[in-house]
Amino acid sequence: MDVDLIFRIAAVGILVAVLGQLLTRSGREEQALMTTLAGLIVVLMLIVQEISQLFSMMKSVFGF
C-alpha cells in the first residue's frame, strides 16, 4: 500500500465534508447526501483497484 493512496482518500474525505457542510447550510440536504454517497463510491473504487492489484500480485507470486 502506498502513502499516496492514503492522501487521496483523505483529500476526497475533506472535499466531501466541506461540500456537505456547504450544501447542508444552504438548505440542500438532498444534494449533500448525494455528494456524500458519491465520495463514498469514489473511495470504494480506489480501494477495489488496490485490492485487485494485490490479488494479481499474489497470483503472479504463487503461480496460479
QUINORKA-V334241 format. One record per backbone hydrogen bond with DSSP energy under -1.0 kcal/mol. NH is the residue of the N-H (numbers start at 1). CO is the residue of the C=O. If there is no record, write none. Layout:
# QUINORKA-V334241
nh:NH co:CO
nh:NH co:CO
This chain:
# QUINORKA-V334241
nh:7 co:3
nh:8 co:4
nh:9 co:5
nh:10 co:6
nh:11 co:7
nh:12 co:8
nh:13 co:9
nh:14 co:10
nh:15 co:11
nh:16 co:12
nh:17 co:13
nh:18 co:14
nh:19 co:15
nh:20 co:16
nh:21 co:17
nh:22 co:18
nh:23 co:19
nh:24 co:20
nh:25 co:21
nh:26 co:22
nh:27 co:24
nh:28 co:23
nh:32 co:28
nh:33 co:29
nh:34 co:30
nh:35 co:31
nh:36 co:32
nh:37 co:33
nh:38 co:34
nh:39 co:35
nh:40 co:36
nh:41 co:37
nh:42 co:38
nh:43 co:39
nh:44 co:40
nh:45 co:41
nh:46 co:42
nh:47 co:43
nh:48 co:44
nh:49 co:45
nh:50 co:46
nh:51 co:47
nh:52 co:48
nh:53 co:49
nh:54 co:50
nh:55 co:51
nh:56 co:52
nh:57 co:53
nh:58 co:54
nh:59 co:55
nh:60 co:56
nh:61 co:57
nh:62 co:58
nh:64 co:59
